[in-house]
Amino acid sequence: QLAGDIFHREFRKIADDWVRRPLTLTLAGIQTQGVARENVAEPSEETAKTAEHRVALLKDAKFLLSLREELA
């Protein structure tokens, strides 16, 4: 709705679950619903780096959320 107001056009509604997730968590790649363990492969070196990156992003996201709360 906000984008429609800014661009003066109507956009289709998106019904995906990420739409209801806070933007900081979406940008950090954090899933709000769990993943079944049987669907998760053993971590490789690349996925371990990705996991470390996600942990760092999550830490940053939590910091930004706490900062926003303090400013409010």
C-alpha positions in Angstrom: 0.0 0.0 0.0 2.9 2.4 0.9 4.6 1.7 -2.4 1.4 2.3 -4.3 1.0 5.7 -2.6 4.5 6.6 -3.5 4.5 5.5 -7.1 0.8 6.4 -7.7 -0.1 3.0 -8.9 -1.7 -0.1 -7.6 0.4 -3.2 -6.8 -0.8 -6.7 -6.4 -1.0 -8.1 -2.9 1.6 -10.5 -1.9 0.4 -13.3 0.4 3.8 -14.8 1.3 4.8 -15.2 5.0 7.8 -12.9 4.6 5.4 -10.0 4.1 4.4 -10.1 7.7 8.0 -10.5 9.0 9.9 -7.4 10.2 12.0 -6.1 7.3 15.3 -6.3 9.3 14.8 -10.0 9.7 13.8 -10.5 6.1 17.0 -8.7 5.0 19.0 -10.8 7.4 17.6 -14.0 5.9 16.0 -15.1 9.1 13.1 -17.6 8.7 10.1 -17.2 11.0 9.0 -20.8 10.5 11.2 -23.8 11.4 12.8 -26.1 8.9 12.4 -29.8 9.3 15.7 -31.4 10.3 15.4 -34.2 7.7 15.4 -31.5 5.0 18.7 -30.0 6.2 21.9 -31.4 4.7 25.2 -31.7 6.6 26.9 -28.3 6.6 29.7 -27.8 4.1 32.4 -25.2 4.4 30.3 -22.8 2.3 27.1 -23.3 4.3 29.1 -22.8 7.5 30.3 -19.5 6.2 26.7 -18.6 5.2 25.6 -19.6 8.7 28.2 -17.4 10.3 27.1 -14.5 8.0 23.5 -15.0 9.0 24.4 -15.1 12.7 26.3 -11.8 12.2 23.3 -10.3 10.4 20.9 -11.5 13.1 23.1 -9.8 15.7 23.0 -6.6 13.7 19.3 -6.9 13.2 18.7 -7.3 16.9 20.9 -4.3 17.6 19.0 -2.2 15.2 15.7 -3.3 16.7 16.8 -2.5 20.2 18.1 0.9 18.9 14.8 1.6 17.3 13.0 0.8 20.6 15.3 3.1 22.5 14.7 5.9 20.1 10.9 5.4 20.3 
